[in-house]
Amino acid sequence: MAGRRARAPKVPRFYFNFRSPYSWLAYRDLLDRYPDVARAVEWHPWWDPDESDERALREAGGSFSYVAMSRDKHLYLLQDVRRLARQRGLSVTWPVDEDPEWSVPHYAYFVALLAGKGPEYLERVHRARWLEGEDICDRKTVARLAEELGLPAERMATAADDPALREGEGLPALLTQSRDGVFGVPFFILGYEKFWGLDRLPAFVDAVRARSGTPAGPAEPESGGPDFLTARAGEQGHAGGCG
């Protein structure tokens, strides 16, 4: 029906991205400051679609909303992220992206998720990119990280080349972000409410806790790294969903 409002997701969602430093900081804050909310949300990857993804998305009636940043904004981002990371006791090793293929690490995430190691992959890739300055779009890097996690190296490194994975996991993920109107990361959704940016995370956390009846205030961090996270499958009705 024309003009009908899209159905709001029942479970709160967090859209993350391996390229964005603000998404990385939101990831760290969820794990370190708000682990109860980290467990409650669906984890949805958001990445720059390549030509194949864009074509499939367009043919399925979806679209990708993103505007490239200016040079001045990029220079500001470098200063801002260092400042925010320092506040969190983190030391950034800034990666150099030379003609990156963002489909490579993000499709590898789907493979890790289907293997039951989505949270471990998230942790390792974030650390490789933002603390070690590695090129996570390099397939050799992805293969090495996969080996460290006990995942199939060749399968992970070539995940973006798999048409079945693109159709079964990638396209539903892209359509979900299109329907949700995601235009940047980190992006959080609770019902019809949307929260964009790292500085909106506390408001999102308060809203999630208010709906669940959890008292406001910081929760104690969980021990053992990311293992406690539940990589929710989303609502696509296929194995693995959107993370």
C-alpha positions in Angstrom: 0.0 0.0 0.0 1.4 3.4 -1.0 2.6 5.5 1.9 2.4 2.7 4.4 4.9 3.0 7.1 7.6 0.3 7.2 7.4 -2.2 10.1 9.6 -1.3 12.9 12.1 -4.0 14.0 11.2 -5.8 17.2 14.8 -6.2 18.4 17.1 -3.2 18.7 19.8 -3.1 16.0 23.4 -1.9 15.8 24.8 -1.3 12.3 28.6 -1.6 12.4 31.3 -1.2 9.8 35.0 -2.1 9.7 36.0 1.0 7.8 34.6 3.6 10.3 36.6 4.5 13.4 33.5 5.8 15.1 31.8 2.4 14.5 34.9 0.8 16.1 34.6 3.1 19.1 30.9 2.3 19.4 31.8 -1.4 19.3 34.3 -0.9 22.1 31.8 1.1 24.2 29.1 -1.6 23.8 31.5 -4.3 25.0 33.3 -2.3 27.7 30.5 0.0 29.0 27.2 -1.5 28.0 27.5 -5.3 27.8 23.9 -5.8 28.7 22.9 -3.8 25.6 25.5 -5.5 23.5 23.8 -8.8 24.3 20.3 -7.4 23.5 21.0 -6.0 20.0 21.1 -7.5 16.6 24.5 -7.0 15.0 24.2 -5.8 11.4 27.1 -5.2 9.1 27.0 -2.1 6.9 29.5 -1.8 4.1 30.2 0.1 0.8 28.6 -2.2 -1.8 30.8 -2.9 -4.8 29.4 -2.9 -8.4 28.0 -6.4 -8.1 26.3 -5.6 -4.8 24.9 -2.3 -6.1 23.4 -4.0 -9.1 21.8 -6.7 -7.1 20.5 -4.2 -4.6 19.0 -2.0 -7.3 17.4 -4.9 -9.0 15.8 -5.9 -5.7 14.3 -2.4 -5.3 16.8 -1.2 -2.6 19.3 1.7 -2.5 22.5 2.7 -0.7 22.6 6.0 1.1 26.0 7.5 1.7 27.8 10.7 0.8 31.6 10.7 0.6 33.3 13.0 3.1 35.3 16.1 2.2 39.1 16.5 2.8 38.4 18.9 5.7 36.0 16.5 7.3 38.6 13.7 6.9 41.3 15.8 8.6 38.9 16.6 11.4 38.1 12.9 11.8 41.8 12.1 12.3 42.0 14.5 15.2 38.6 13.6 16.7 39.2 9.9 16.7 42.6 10.2 18.4 41.0 12.3 21.0 38.1 9.9 21.6 40.4 6.9 21.6 42.7 8.5 24.1 39.7 9.1 26.4 39.1 5.3 26.3 42.7 4.4 27.0 43.2 3.2 23.4 46.1 4.0 21.1 45.1 4.2 17.4 47.5 2.9 14.8 45.9 4.6 11.7 45.6 2.2 8.8 46.3 3.2 5.2 43.5 2.3 2.8 44.8 1.9 -0.7 42.0 1.0 -3.1 40.2 -1.0 -0.5 37.6 -3.7 -1.3 35.2 -3.5 1.7 33.3 -6.5 0.5 36.3 -8.7 1.4 36.3 -8.4 5.2 32.5 -7.9 5.5 31.6 -11.1 3.5 34.2 -12.9 5.5 32.2 -11.9 8.6 29.2 -13.9 7.2 31.4 -17.0 6.9 32.6 -16.5 10.5 29.1 -15.9 11.7 27.8 -19.1 10.0 30.7 -21.0 11.7 29.7 -19.7 15.1 32.6 -17.3 15.5 31.1 -14.0 14.5 32.0 -12.2 17.7 35.6 -13.5 17.7 36.0 -12.3 14.1 34.6 -8.9 15.0 37.1 -8.5 17.8 40.1 -9.7 15.8 39.4 -7.6 12.7 38.8 -4.5 14.7 42.0 -5.0 16.6 43.9 -5.7 13.4 42.7 -2.5 11.7 42.6 0.1 14.5 45.3 -1.1 16.9 47.7 -2.8 14.6 47.2 -0.7 11.4 46.7 -3.6 9.1 45.0 -3.6 5.7 41.9 -5.8 6.4 40.9 -5.6 2.8 44.0 -7.6 1.8 42.9 -11.2 1.3 46.2 -12.4 2.8 45.4 -10.5 6.0 41.9 -12.0 6.2 43.3 -15.5 5.6 45.9 -15.0 8.4 43.3 -13.8 10.8 41.0 -16.7 9.9 43.8 -19.1 10.7 44.3 -17.5 14.1 40.6 -18.1 14.8 40.5 -21.6 13.5 38.4 -20.7 10.5 39.0 -21.8 6.9 41.5 -19.4 5.5 40.8 -19.8 1.8 37.1 -19.7 2.4 37.3 -16.5 4.4 39.7 -14.8 2.0 37.5 -15.5 -1.0 34.1 -15.1 0.6 33.3 -12.0 -1.5 33.7 -14.1 -4.6 31.0 -16.5 -3.7 27.7 -15.8 -5.6 25.7 -18.0 -3.2 27.0 -16.0 -0.2 26.2 -12.7 -1.9 22.7 -13.8 -2.7 22.0 -15.7 0.6 23.6 -13.4 3.1 24.8 -10.2 1.4 21.7 -9.1 -0.5 19.3 -9.6 2.4 21.7 -7.6 4.6 21.8 -4.8 2.1 18.1 -4.8 1.7 17.6 -4.6 5.5 19.9 -1.6 5.8 18.1 0.0 2.8 14.7 -0.5 4.4 16.0 0.8 7.7 17.3 3.9 6.0 20.8 3.6 7.3 23.0 6.4 5.9 26.1 6.0 8.1 27.6 4.2 11.0 27.4 3.6 13.8 23.6 3.5 13.5 21.2 2.2 16.1 17.5 1.4 15.8 14.9 0.8 18.5 11.4 0.4 17.1 10.8 3.5 15.1 13.5 5.5 16.8 16.9 5.9 15.1 20.2 7.1 16.6 23.1 8.0 14.4 26.7 8.5 15.6 28.9 7.6 18.5 27.5 10.4 20.6 24.0 9.0 20.3 25.0 5.7 21.8 24.2 6.6 25.4 20.7 7.8 24.4 20.2 4.5 22.6 21.4 2.5 25.6 19.0 4.4 27.9 16.1 3.7 25.5 16.9 0.0 25.3 17.2 -0.3 29.1 14.0 1.7 29.6 12.1 -0.6 27.4 13.5 -3.7 29.0 13.1 -2.4 32.5 16.9 -2.5 33.2 18.0 0.2 35.7 19.9 3.1 34.2 23.6 3.4 34.8 26.8 1.6 33.7 26.7 -2.2 33.7 29.7 -4.2 34.8 31.8 -5.4 31.8 31.7 -9.0 31.0 35.0 -11.0 31.2 36.4 -13.2 28.5 36.3 -10.8 25.6 33.6 -10.9 23.0 32.5 -14.5 23.5 29.5 -13.6 25.6 27.9 -11.7 22.7 24.9 -13.3 21.0 25.2 -12.8 17.3 21.5 -12.5 16.6 20.3 -13.7 13.2 18.0 -10.9 12.4 14.6 -11.4 10.6 15.7 -12.5 7.1 14.6 -16.1 7.7 17.8 -17.6 6.4 20.8 -19.1 8.2 23.0 -16.5 9.7 20.9 -13.5 8.9 22.6 -10.1 9.2 24.5 -10.7 12.4 
